[in-house]
Amino acid sequence: MNTLFQKAIDLRLPHLNAETNSIRLFDGSGDGLAEVYLDQLGEHWLLSTHDGMLPEDFRTTLSQFGKTVYWKKLDQHEKQSPSLLCGSPVAAPFLAKENGITYQLSFDSGYSQGLFLDQRENRARIMKMVKPEQRILNTFAYTGAFSVVAASAGAITTTLDLSQPYLNWAKTNMSLNQINPDKHYFCKGDTFHWLSRFAKSGKRFDGIILDPPTFSRDSKGKIFRVEKDYHRLVALAKSLLAPDGWILACTNCRKLSAWEFEEQLIKGMGEEASLESLPMPPEYSESPYLKSYLIHHGHSPD
Ligand SMILES: C[S@@+](CC[C@H](N)C(=O)[O-])C[C@H]1O[C@@H](n2cnc3c(N)ncnc32)[C@H](O)[C@@H]1O
């Protein structure tokens, strides 16, 4: 097993550098062990396996790398924080770097640690694409990673999430990158509610990021399911686009094929929309479960 981990890590070394210290190191069956994942988060490692599937071998093998390793149980109902597997406990929070941007992470924050590593290439794309003063709307924003990259490129961002603690975390992430959060907007509440409100007041955005959870319930109990409802989200976002505006639409819903997702996007945008499929980071060797499309109204400007 040591050889499998070592081989996978050696393959990923070219992606680790002074600008980026947070990537997937081991990707399940893509690296020879189904449903076993290892991520580097800053200086630390996070092993994810299904509950009850932590052979003592993993502890022995991973402790040989001299890192602090935490263990996350996948598919658990309680959505607990990861637990220490080996090495010294980490005083939360800690810092991680990706493409020169710093993010605050935590092993004490429940199921997710503050940054979804599978969105690295999409964040890089947004950072490259956004122009100073553009208005960028980041919905279902979590800790605001997309807002931070857009703001670092000079955009005026609006960060929207149901959770006030996550919005506060997004502000912290901005401050860590010398971005003044007071110059940006933060909206607490349901995405559908805010999109309708923006539409009524005639607000427009140059770019809108849609990356919802597979299932969500708003404060009035209304349910959103990616498989059924994504087109409604896209149609609402479309009504808020400035001329030449774009939408980044993502889903990690494994039940939905890329083709079915495209159908939803076209249903929401109309036949004239241009869709560019964006790839996952190259170290994700198991399956391309994250589907991402950059959408323009008509033909893409380039
Ligand atoms: C999968 S995370 C999004 C990840 C994020 N796009 C990123 O790249 O870091 C889902 C987020 O959506 C938020 N959320 C769930 N339902 C929502 C809703 N109806 N309106 C706004 N935010 C919602 C959750 O609080 C959570 O922060």
The ligand as a MOL file (V3000), in Angstrom:
LIG
                    3D

  0  0  0     0  0            999 V3000
M  V30 BEGIN CTAB
M  V30 COUNTS 27 29 0 0 0
M  V30 BEGIN ATOM
M  V30 1 C -21.3190 22.8190 -2.0950 0
M  V30 2 S -21.2140 24.3090 -1.1750 0 CHG=1
M  V30 3 C -20.7810 25.4000 -2.4540 0
M  V30 4 C -19.2990 25.4390 -2.7010 0
M  V30 5 C -18.8240 26.7500 -3.2540 0
M  V30 6 N -19.4620 27.0620 -4.5140 0
M  V30 7 C -17.3140 26.7670 -3.4070 0
M  V30 8 O -16.8180 26.6800 -4.5350 0
M  V30 9 O -16.6220 26.8300 -2.3910 0 CHG=-1
M  V30 10 C -22.9140 24.6700 -0.9020 0
M  V30 11 C -23.1700 26.0000 -0.1860 0
M  V30 12 O -24.4880 26.3980 -0.5280 0
M  V30 13 C -25.1090 26.9680 0.6150 0
M  V30 14 N -26.5540 26.8360 0.3810 0
M  V30 15 C -27.3250 25.7190 0.4350 0
M  V30 16 N -28.5710 26.0060 0.0430 0
M  V30 17 C -28.6150 27.3260 -0.2550 0
M  V30 18 C -29.6260 28.1990 -0.7290 0
M  V30 19 N -30.8570 27.7560 -0.9680 0
M  V30 20 N -29.3010 29.4890 -0.9630 0
M  V30 21 C -28.0440 29.9510 -0.6990 0
M  V30 22 N -27.0430 29.1620 -0.2580 0
M  V30 23 C -27.3230 27.8710 -0.0390 0
M  V30 24 C -24.5630 26.2050 1.7940 0
M  V30 25 O -24.6530 26.9840 2.9780 0
M  V30 26 C -23.1090 25.9680 1.3330 0
M  V30 27 O -22.2700 26.9900 1.7940 0
M  V30 END ATOM
M  V30 BEGIN BOND
M  V30 1 1 1 2
M  V30 2 1 2 3
M  V30 3 1 2 10
M  V30 4 1 3 4
M  V30 5 1 4 5
M  V30 6 1 5 6
M  V30 7 1 5 7
M  V30 8 2 7 8
M  V30 9 1 7 9
M  V30 10 1 10 11
M  V30 11 1 11 12
M  V30 12 1 11 26
M  V30 13 1 12 13
M  V30 14 1 13 14
M  V30 15 1 13 24
M  V30 16 1 14 15
M  V30 17 1 14 23
M  V30 18 2 15 16
M  V30 19 1 16 17
M  V30 20 1 17 18
M  V30 21 2 17 23
M  V30 22 1 18 19
M  V30 23 2 18 20
M  V30 24 1 20 21
M  V30 25 2 21 22
M  V30 26 1 22 23
M  V30 27 1 24 25
M  V30 28 1 24 26
M  V30 29 1 26 27
M  V30 END BOND
M  V30 END CTAB
M  END
